[in-house]
């Protein structure tokens, strides 16, 4: 039991370090709720991906299937196409800018080859009415917060007599 606990702690610490080194948003992974296998998979994914890319297994001609059915509720809820989007490093959170609204969605976390979502679907985390036309996002230095900077255009009219 003590060996399993210490191994788990080692993998949780390794996951946190991987997130820091790769600017992955730390809350992407619910480390305390993840299995040991999922912790290992999440921690080693950047290295595995880099090794595949270097060996030529990931090429422009390679085809990889990604199941995007999990984001269908987001697509269905939008009256118009988004004018901007940003998938936060780690792949769990998605920011969309659409007309006059900036939204943050929780897509769930990946472990192995499957998505794990609360209640089986994407969750709207936050929605803000805004007149921004563009945005950028970056994690805070501690990796626990996403900072979103927005750009606004203001038009002024002056009447001359």
Protein Blocks (a to p, Z undefined) as FASTA:
>chain_A
ZZmmmmmmmmmmmmmmmmmmnopafklpgfklpcfklmmmmmmmmmmmmmmmmnopacfk
bccdddfklmmmmmmmpmbdcfbdcddehjlaccddehjaccdddebjaehjbccdehhi
acdfbdcddfbfbdcddddfkopaccdddddddddddddZZ
